[in-house]
Amino acid sequence: MKLAFAEPNINLTKINDVPLAQVTDTLKALSYVKMAGEVTDLSGNLLSNYNGTVSTTIYDKNIERQTLANDGTRLNGELVKLDFSTLGEIIFRGQASVKNGEFEFDFIVPKDVGIPVGVGKVSFYSKDEALESNQAGASIGTVKIGGLNEDAPVDNTGPVISLYMNDENFVSGGITNESPTLLAIMEDENGINTASGVGHDIVAILDGDETNPVVLNDYYQTGVDDYKTGILSYPFRDLEPGLHTLTLKAWDVYNNSAVSEIQFIVYDKDEALVINNVLNYPNPFVNYTEFWFNHNSSDPLDVSIQIFTVSGKLVRTLNGQTATGFNVTSSLSRDIVWDGRDDFGDKIGKGVYIYKLKVHSNLLNKTVEKIEKLVIL
């Protein structure tokens, strides 16, 4: 099969509102930068009907490296080591909307960029779903990076981090499959650091194993047109059944850190049907409530909820089914909603009620029940 190469071309046109041909600004550490660009055809004409999203990656100056000579090759008795250059660290990875072929984005340069001034690289990739067209481009040898912005505002607050497994419905302590995806949603006034300064990587520690940290810089990307927020998505593979604790540490571009932790239970495929974290939300409620629970089944489950008065009178029965597959949802079900009415459609009175959640697996021919309370205001 042939590789699907993107078409040229995406061009960087302005830095800080100054045309590229006139630009003298250097991207200094902790400085605010705004860049603009355009999507063109092969002749350089603006594609004014192009609307989509552009992903931008900005690299710090090239890094000079040397091979390790670990193959043992010798020349005149000396181990052969070769010098080579690689791209610098990624100082920004973000997304911007393209409207009528033009786009712009902004960010704060991380404190961890190399201080000596040199030339970096800007790489673009864009897609327009309506035109079914992908474009690519780069700016090489035009963007200077280095130095420090001495007038940068003070920032002593680390980022806000929210962790989930598989999707944003996940509740810490819930059940996942054996290969869950970590989702980290982050927000910071000045942006998240991905420049790989010493000790400033985005790092995940699973079950306290600090000798095998997972470096996640390359999995983070900002929101569209918003460098202050972003999301990180990382797939784990073949985790052992049982309880796991994951700790994630991230830094903002000022090198302020924050730590967040989440727990999850990897279900055992050979274990019987299990449900936990049974609740209804909101509770207490006035007009409606959703019934939530975690389960360990990747197959659909039949769900029944019976609502009783405290004296034992049945007032409402709700039936439903969970979605299928961990690739569609996490193991959290929140598909059943109740409007506070009985089986005859009448609004029931305020007070405390009991509900019985019954979950049945046709595959395992197993049924699990839980009993909880709810309050109507």
JOKA-V412890 format. One record per pair of residues at least 24 apart in sequence whose C-alpha atoms are under 7 Angstrom apart, sorted by the first residue. I is the first residue (numbers start at 0). J is the second residue. Records with the same first field share a line. If there is no record, write none. Layout:
BEGIN
I->J ; J
END
This chain:
BEGIN
5->133 ; 134 ; 135
6->133 ; 134 ; 135
7->40 ; 41 ; 134 ; 135 ; 136
8->38 ; 39 ; 40 ; 41 ; 134 ; 135 ; 136
9->37 ; 38 ; 39 ; 123 ; 134 ; 135 ; 136 ; 137
10->36 ; 37 ; 38 ; 136 ; 137 ; 138
11->35 ; 36 ; 37 ; 138
12->36 ; 37
25->143 ; 144 ; 145
26->108 ; 143 ; 144 ; 145
27->108 ; 144 ; 145 ; 146 ; 147 ; 148
28->108 ; 109 ; 110 ; 112 ; 145 ; 146 ; 147 ; 148
29->107 ; 108 ; 109 ; 110 ; 147 ; 148 ; 151
30->107 ; 108 ; 148 ; 151
31->106 ; 107 ; 108
32->105 ; 106 ; 107
33->104 ; 105 ; 106
34->103 ; 104 ; 105
35->102 ; 103 ; 104
36->101 ; 102 ; 103
37->100 ; 101 ; 102
38->100 ; 101
45->100
46->99 ; 100
47->99 ; 100
48->99 ; 100
49->98 ; 99 ; 100 ; 127
50->97 ; 98 ; 99 ; 100 ; 127
51->96 ; 97 ; 98 ; 126 ; 127 ; 128
52->94 ; 95 ; 96 ; 97 ; 125 ; 126 ; 127
53->94 ; 95 ; 96 ; 97 ; 123 ; 124 ; 125 ; 126
54->93 ; 94 ; 95 ; 123 ; 124 ; 125
55->92 ; 93 ; 94 ; 122 ; 123 ; 124
56->89 ; 91 ; 92 ; 93 ; 121 ; 122 ; 123
57->89 ; 90 ; 91 ; 92 ; 120 ; 121 ; 122
58->86 ; 87 ; 88 ; 89 ; 90 ; 119 ; 120 ; 121
59->87 ; 88 ; 89 ; 90 ; 112 ; 119 ; 120 ; 144
60->86 ; 87 ; 117 ; 118 ; 119
61->85 ; 86 ; 87 ; 119
62->86 ; 87
88->194 ; 195
89->193 ; 194
90->193 ; 194
91->193
92->220 ; 221
93->220 ; 221 ; 222 ; 226
94->221 ; 222 ; 223 ; 224
95->223 ; 224
96->223 ; 224
104->224
105->226
106->226
107->189 ; 190
108->252
109->192 ; 194 ; 252 ; 253
110->252 ; 253
111->194 ; 196
112->145 ; 194
113->145
114->145 ; 146 ; 147
115->145 ; 146
116->143 ; 144 ; 145 ; 146
117->143 ; 144 ; 145
118->142 ; 143 ; 144
119->143 ; 144
154->253
155->255
156->255
157->250 ; 251 ; 255 ; 256 ; 257
158->185 ; 186 ; 187 ; 250 ; 251 ; 256 ; 257
159->185 ; 186 ; 187
160->184 ; 185 ; 186 ; 259
161->185
162->261
165->328 ; 329
166->328 ; 329
168->331
169->329 ; 331
171->261 ; 262 ; 263
172->262 ; 263 ; 264
173->263 ; 264 ; 293
174->263 ; 264 ; 265 ; 266 ; 293 ; 294 ; 295 ; 330
175->263 ; 264 ; 265 ; 266 ; 295 ; 329 ; 330
176->265 ; 266 ; 325
177->236 ; 237 ; 238 ; 239 ; 240 ; 265 ; 266
178->234 ; 235 ; 236 ; 237 ; 238
179->234 ; 235
180->232 ; 233 ; 234 ; 235
181->232 ; 233 ; 234
182->231 ; 232 ; 233
183->230 ; 231 ; 232
184->229 ; 230 ; 231
185->228 ; 229 ; 230
186->227 ; 228 ; 229
187->227 ; 228 ; 251
188->227
189->227 ; 251 ; 252
190->226 ; 227 ; 228 ; 251 ; 252
191->250 ; 251 ; 252
192->250 ; 251 ; 252
199->250 ; 254
200->249
201->248 ; 249 ; 250
202->247 ; 248 ; 249
203->245 ; 246 ; 247 ; 248
204->245 ; 246 ; 247
205->244 ; 245 ; 246
206->243 ; 244 ; 245
239->265
240->265 ; 266 ; 267
241->265 ; 266
266->295
272->296 ; 365
282->373 ; 374
283->373 ; 374 ; 375 ; 376
284->374 ; 375 ; 376
285->375 ; 376
286->338 ; 339
287->336 ; 337 ; 338 ; 339
288->336 ; 337 ; 338
289->333 ; 335 ; 336 ; 337
290->333 ; 335 ; 336
291->331 ; 332 ; 333
292->331 ; 332 ; 333
293->330 ; 331 ; 332
294->330 ; 331
295->330
297->323 ; 324 ; 325
298->323 ; 324
299->323
300->358 ; 359 ; 360
301->358 ; 359 ; 360
302->357 ; 358 ; 359
303->356 ; 357 ; 358
304->354 ; 355 ; 356 ; 357
305->354 ; 355 ; 356
306->352 ; 353 ; 354 ; 355
307->352 ; 353 ; 354
308->352 ; 353
309->351 ; 352 ; 353
314->341 ; 342
315->341 ; 342
316->342
349->375 ; 376
350->374 ; 375 ; 376
351->375
END
